[in-house]
Amino acid sequence: MEQTVGERIRYFRMHQGLSQEKLALAAGINTAFLGHLERGLKSPTMTTLDKIIKALGISYCEFFDDAIDVNDTESRKFYTDIIEGCLKRLPEEKLKIVADVIMKITDLAE
């Protein structure tokens, strides 16, 4: 299955738990432009793509890996990876708060 550059950008951004604003800031590009890239309305130059890949902290090989199905957002692993990426950035005291909230939400959902 062929995947667009924009779909790949969105996949890796979400996989790392980054907002469009945070990725755009890290890459030094406009947030609206990043949104256009992700939706396939615009195409990045090689310079812009290089900035985005560096901001994501991944290699070109990883970005263009055919084994990654960027449209497979239905799997539990996709969502747990996003959550894990977000949690890794938190200090321990905030992590405890998030854990308490998640436990309350899952109790309500059962």
ABEGO torsion letter per residue (X at the ends): XBBBAAAAAAAAAAAAGBBAAAAAAAAGBBAAAAAAAAAGABBBBAAAAAAAAAAAGBBAAAAABAABBAABAABAAAAAAAAAAAAAABBAAAAAAAAAAAAAAAAAAX
